[in-house]
Amino acid sequence: MPSADHHVHVIGAGMAGLAAAVRCVEKGLRVSLYESANQAGGRCRSFHDGVLDRTIDNGNHLLLGGNPCVFDYLKTIGASSLVTPAPDSFPFIDLTSGESWTLRPGSAKLPLWLFLPGRRIPGTRISDYHVLKKLSAAQDQDILTDYVDPTSTIFERFWDPLCAAVLNTDAHEGSAKLIGRILDMTLLKGPAFARPFLTPTGLSAALVDPALAYLRQRQVHVALGTRIKSLGLREDRVAHLETGDRTTDLSPTDHLILCIPPHQVHSLLPEVQVPTATRPILNVHYGLDEECPLPRNAAFIGVINGISQWIFRRGTTLSVTVSSAAALIDKDAEKLSDHIWQEVASVIGRPDIPQPPHRVIKEKRATICQTPAQIALRPDSVTRWKNLYLAGDWTNTGLPATIEGAVQSGQAAADNLLNSLD
């Protein structure tokens, strides 16, 4: 096991930073964790909202059974029981036609469900699903519409919502290779790998707070509200880091893992190539006085032909997520919430309920834009500075910019650092 004399400074306490810090501590390294905000979690966190008078998540996230890095992380921090499996099915409703259906994948080796019209997406044929396997061979430059007809029913009812949810990028420009990768890890491996998992007590309670407790119990110095202003660079090492009015000199056994957004990395390290375009996500949370179940008593439902894309239910809170929301992000929040509530009320069959108290959350830089051109700009974890590593869902993980990608990137950065000590 590496000596505790090695001190790792992890910059950023989002999911990548927490995963990196946990892995380093697990392997016997001394760690300090810095975060510019006053809370950890980054874009994956919960907070108490005064208007709704309840705890809500910053945004809605699904974990899938085929996310090994997240489940390894949860096991290490003792939080496995804080995520719960939902039924291995994905319900949808079309607001224009009124049709509803449930995508319930069967065996990956023998997908007999495709031969049953009642199990397929309405309006699709068996031949529409052949592309699922073809995407495994997609190349770096390929976009989804190279493989799927954008005028087809299956594009509207499957590929478009999938691309928005997974890539936060319009399906007409999204990377086919990344979509193929996530399908290989989940849907094409079978029901257990496609099964969705939820965090009923909130993202922070499941993914963030247990990690902070794990780190603090192991004497990790966690400095919230601490921004890294600059790095002192030499030819092949980082010599010091500056936080506020303090400069910390780095010894030969000190290391850095930067787990901050790409534009912040570029400001500290102008020569490092990073993705330059981002895409927003819009979330609206509605606080009701009573529980209003979704159709089939589902925990979430996908919406076709609406502004809403996904509706999640947690007790008396209904939350809507709209990904790839560039066309909406600058619109009036009250008008948006009112329009979206009309869709939600229609879905739950309660058009009589006026818009309840609500909170609109706009994440203007929610993720990088996941087109082939932007993905080509993702940097590797290892840098030319021997004691500096990068992590974040925007780095070159081979995965979309999701929680799984963020956690994998943090673990990979820590592993690369550990390998350098052998």
N, C-alpha and C positions, 0 to 999 in steps of 0.2 A: 504494500500500500504506500502511495506517495507520502512524503513527509509533510506534517502540518506546518513546517517552515514556509511552504509555498502558500502565498497569500493571493487570492483571486478577488479582484474588484469587479463586481457585476454591476453594470450601469443600465438601469431600467428594470422595474419590477412588474412588467406585464407578464403574460404567460411564458414567453421565451426566457425572460430574466429569472423568474421563479424556478422554471425547470432547470436552467443552467446552475443556479445556486444550489438547488436540492441535489443535483447530480454531483457537484463538486464536494459538498459536505458529506454526502454518502460515501465518497471515495477517500475521505480523510483530509481534504484540503481546508485551509482556513479561508473564510469568505467574509467580505463586506458587500452589502447590497445598497445601492443608491437609487432613489426614485425622485424625480422632480415634482410630481404631484404629492398631495397629502394623503393619498391612499394607493395601495398596490392594486394590480389587476389590469391596468391599462384599459383596453376596450372590452374587457371581460370582467365586469364587476357589478355589484349591487349597491344600492343606496336607498335611504329612507326619503321618500318624496313627501314634502309637506302638503302639497295640493291634494294628493290621493290619500295621504296619511297611511302609507303602507310601504313596504320594501319592494322595490322593483329592480329588475336587471337593466343595465344600460342598453342592452339589445338582446334579442332572442338567439340562442344557439342550440343546435342539436349535436350531440355526440353520437357516433355510430359504432357498432360492435367491431368494425374493422379499423379502429383507431388504437393500435397497440401502444403507442407512446403515451397517450393520455392515460390509459388504464395502468400502465407501469408507474407513471407519475402519481396517480391516485393511490396506488398500493403503497408506494414508498412513504407518502405523507399521512397514511392511515385514513384516507377519505373514500375508500371504495364504496362504502355503504351509503354515501351521500349522493350517489347517482343511481337512478332507478330505471330499469328497462320499461319501455312502452311496448305495446303490441308491434309485431314485425310487419307493419302495414302503414301505408301512406294514403290517407283519405284526401279527396279533391272534390271541389264543387265548381261548376261553370256558371257564372252569374248571368251570362247571356242566354244560354239554353236551359238552365235549370238542372242539367244533368249532374249527377254525383257518382263517384266511383271510388274504389279503393285499390291501390296498387299493392299487391301482396305477393312478393317474389317467392318462388318455390326453389327446388333443388337447383344448384348451379350446374351439376353434372348432367341432370336429366330434367330440363325445364319444361315439364309437361304442361305447366300452367299457360304457356303461350298458345297451346292448342285449344284452350277453353275460352270461347268468346267472352264469357262472363268475367274472366280474370284479366283479360286485356283491357287497355284503355279504350273507351268507346270511340268508334270511328277508325280504329287502326286494324291492320292486318298482320299476320305472322311475319310477312316479308319486311315490315317496318322495323322489326327488332334485330335483323341481321347485322345492323351497323354496330350493335353493342360490342360484338367481338372485334369488328374491324378497327374500332378506336384504340385497341391495345397496341396497334402498330402505327398510330399517328406519329408524324414527324414534328420537329420543333416548330416549323413554319406553318403548320396546318391550323385552320380554324374550323369550328364545328360545322359551318355550312358547306365545307368541302365534302362532308360525309352525309349530311341530312338536308333534305329539301325544305327550305324555310317557309314554303307555302303549304306544307303537309299538316295534317291534323296532329300527328305525333310530335311535330316540332312545337306546335302551340301548346299541347297538353303535357308534354314531357320534357323535351330538350330545352325549351325556353325557360320554364321555371327551374329546371335543374341547374342550368348555367348561371342564372341569376343567384340562386341560393349558394352554389358551390364556389363560383368564381367572382361573384359581385360584378359581373361584366356582361354586357349584352350578348346574347347568343349568336348574333350576326358577326361578332368580332372575337369571341372568346376562344381560348386555346383548346383545340381538340385533344392535344396530348395530355393536358391536365385533367380534362374530363375523363379520358380513357384511363388515366392512372387511378382516379378515385373510384371509378366503376370496377376496376380490377381488384381494389382493396375491399370493396363492399358488396354491391349487388351481384357481381359475377362470381363471388366466392360463396354465396349462399345466404339463407335467411339470417343466420346468427351474426354474420358480418354486416348485413344491412340493417340490423335491428337498431332503432333509435333509442337513445338514453337521454333522460331529462334530469335536471337538477331542481327538485321540488322545493328545496329550501333556499334556492338562489345560487347564482354563479359564485359569488364571493364565499358563501358558506361552504360550498363544495370544493372549489378550485383554488381559492386565494387564502382565506383565513387559516385552513389547516397547514398550508405551506409555510405561512409566516410563523405559525406556532412551532412547526417542525424546525425551522431555521433558528428561531430564538432560543428554543430549548437546547440547541447545540452551539450556543454562544456566537451566533452570527450577528454582526452589527448591521442593523437595518436603519438606514438614514432616509426617512421620507422627507419631502419638501426640500430636497437637495439636488440642484441642477449642476451638471458638469458643464463648465464654461469653456474649457479648452484642454487640449492634450499637448504635452511637450514631446515633440517627435525628434528622434535622432535617425540615423540612417537605417537601422534595422530594429529599433526598439522604441517603445514609448517610455520616456524618462520620467515624466511626472503628469499628474492630472490636477486640474484646478477646479475647485468647487466653492462658489461664493468668494469669500475672502481668504480661503485656505488653499495652499498648494501642498500636495502630497507627493514626495519623491518616491519613485518606484525602485526597489532594489532588484538585483538579478533574479530573485526568487518571487517577484511580484508579477502578476498577470492581469490582463484586462479582457472582459467579455462585454462588448457593446451590444445591448439589446434595446435599442431605441429606433424610432422611425427613420426611414431612409433619408428624408430631407435633413434630419438632425445629424445623421452620420456624415452626410455630404458637407455640412457646415464645419464639422470637426476634422474631416479627412477629405478635402476637395478632390484629391486624386483618385478616390475610390468611386468606381462606377456604380450607380444605384438606379433603380426604376424611378422615373420622373413623373409619371401620371398616376393619379389615384381615382377611386370611385367612391361616392357617398352611399350611406345607408340611412333610411328613415325608419324610426320606430315610434309608434303611438301606443300609449298604455291607457286603458280605460278602467276606472275604479267603480264597480257596481255595488249596489246594496245587497244584492242576492246573487246566488250562483245561476248562471245562464249557460247550460251545457252546449257544447258544439254538437253538430250532427253525429249520431252514433256514439255520443258521449266520448268523443275523441279528445286527446290532450292537445292536438294541433290539427290544422287542416290547411291544405293548399288551395288557393283561390285563382281561378282562371278568368280572364276578361274583366278584371277589376284593377283599381289602383293597388288594393291589398294583394299581397302575394302569399303570406302565411299568417294565420291567426293562431295564437297560443292561449290556452286557458290555464290559470293557476288560481284555484279557489274563486274568489269574486273579481279577479283581475283578468281582463282580456287584453292581449297585446298583439299588435300588428307589426309585421316587418315588411318593408319594401326595399329590396336590394337594387343595385345599379340605378339609383334614384336621381341621377343628374338632372332630369327634366323637372323634378319636384322640389329639389332641395332649397331653392330660393323663393318658393311660393309661400304665401301667407299661411302660417301654422294653423290658425283657427279655421280657415276655409278647408285646408287639407284634412284636419281632424274631423270636421263635420261631414265631409264627403266620405271619408273612410268609415266613419261610424254608421252611415246609412248602409254601406256594404256589410259591415259586421252585423247590424241589426237584421238585415235580410238573411244572412247565413244562419243566425241562431233562431230565426223565425219569430223575432220580437220587434217588428217595425214600430210598435207602440211606445217603446222606451226612448225617451229623448236622450240626446248625447249626454253621458254622465261626465263627472270630473275626469280630466285627462291630462296627460303629459306628452308633449311632442319632443322627441330627441333626434337631432340631426347630427350625424357623424359625417362631416364633409370629407375627411380623409380616412374612411373606414378601412379600406384595403388598397393595395396597389391595383392598377388596371391590369387584368390578367390576359392580355393579348400576346401573341407570339413576340412582337417587337419589344414589349416591356419585360416579358419573362427573360428575354435574352440579356437584359441588363442586371439580372439578379446576381449578386456577388457570392462567392464561396465563403465559407466560414473562416478558413485560414487566410490570413493577410500576409503581406510582405514584411510586416513587423512581427518579430519572433514571439513577442509576448502579448499580441493583440488578436482577438477573435471576434467574429460577428455572429449575431443570432437575431432572429425575427422571422415572422411568417413571410416576409418579403425577400428573404435570402434564398439561395439556390438549394431548396430542399427537395425539389422534384414533386412537391405537393402543392395544392392550392393554398391560398393564404387563409387558413382556418385555424381553429384551436389546435388541431392535431399537427399542422405544419409549424405552428409557433413552438409547441412543446418539443417536437422533434428537433427543431433548430437549436433550442437551448441545450438539449441533451447532446447533440452532435458537437456543438462548440466545446462543451465540457470534455467530451471524449477526445476531441482533437487535442485539447490542451493536455489532458492526462497522457495521451500517447507521446507527446513531445517530451515528457519527463522520463520516459522509459530509457 
